[in-house]
Amino acid sequence: MDRTITLGYALCGSFCTFSKSIAQMKILKDLGYNILPIFSYNAYNTDTRFGKAEKFINEVEEICQNKIIHTINDAEPIGPRRLTDLMIISPCSGNTLAKLSLGITDTPVTMATKSHLRSGRAVLIALATNDALGASAQNIGRLLNTKNYLFVPISQDDPKTKPNSLVAHFELIPEAVEFALENKQLQPIFR
């Protein structure tokens, strides 16, 4: 593997999936990728029942050996400086998904993504949202039909009590990265 490949790795506010996502981040680092971490405002500042923000910040910076980008100003140069070969958003919340599908860039993650897309490189989304088969379905469809957006395979995580919820198969991120670096979608998307 080419050790010069840099992955932008963005985390959004689906806090219940942080541990699964961060475990995959560590695997990617162990595979030799350089990782540029990016946090949404909520990911960087919010303590939840799933852990304190400071704990996640320290853990991610330790894994990546890079400081977290957590402001719009720091995210903007990603594209012009071609800092990333692939942008991963894991977890990608329904809120961020909606903003991406509509071209809204008002967070560090959406700015990093918009900036990265300037170079025509792929964005890999590891979705985690309770309304994926409800209000967010149109945004999934829009991004599936938009150049350079790819998805980590997803499925319903709890169809009986959360029938609209979809969550990425985080364990497939390393394989999905290999495909995404060639701007190819790992199939099947829905499992």
QUIDA-V356881 format. One record per residue. N is the residue number from 0. OMEGA is omega in whole degrees, -180 to 180 (NA if undefined). Layout:
BEGIN
n,omega
N,OMEGA
N,OMEGA
END
This chain:
BEGIN
n,omega
0,177
1,-175
2,179
3,-180
4,178
5,177
6,165
7,-177
8,-174
9,176
10,176
11,-168
12,171
13,-168
14,-178
15,-180
16,-179
17,-176
18,178
19,-179
20,-178
21,176
22,179
23,175
24,179
25,178
26,179
27,178
28,179
29,177
30,175
31,178
32,168
33,-176
34,176
35,-176
36,-180
37,178
38,169
39,177
40,-178
41,179
42,-176
43,-170
44,-170
45,171
46,-180
47,177
48,179
49,177
50,179
51,-180
52,-178
53,178
54,180
55,178
56,-179
57,-179
58,-178
59,179
60,176
61,179
62,-172
63,-173
64,175
65,175
66,179
67,170
68,-177
69,175
70,177
71,-179
72,-179
73,-180
74,-173
75,-177
76,-176
77,-179
78,-179
79,180
80,-180
81,-175
82,-175
83,175
84,179
85,175
86,176
87,174
88,-172
89,1
90,173
91,180
92,176
93,179
94,179
95,177
96,180
97,-180
98,179
99,-177
100,-179
101,178
102,179
103,-177
104,-177
105,176
106,176
107,-178
108,180
109,176
110,179
111,-179
112,179
113,-179
114,179
115,-178
116,179
117,-178
118,177
119,-179
120,-172
121,172
122,-180
123,-176
124,172
125,-172
126,172
127,-179
128,-180
129,-178
130,-177
131,180
132,176
133,-176
134,-177
135,-177
136,180
137,180
138,174
139,180
140,-180
141,-178
142,174
143,-178
144,-179
145,-178
146,174
147,174
148,179
149,-178
150,164
151,-180
152,-174
153,172
154,177
155,-178
156,-179
157,-172
158,-178
159,-176
160,177
161,-172
162,179
163,-173
164,172
165,178
166,178
167,170
168,-174
169,-179
170,179
171,-178
172,-179
173,178
174,179
175,177
176,179
177,178
178,-175
179,178
180,174
181,-178
182,178
183,180
184,172
185,-177
186,-12
187,-180
188,-178
189,-176
190,NA
END
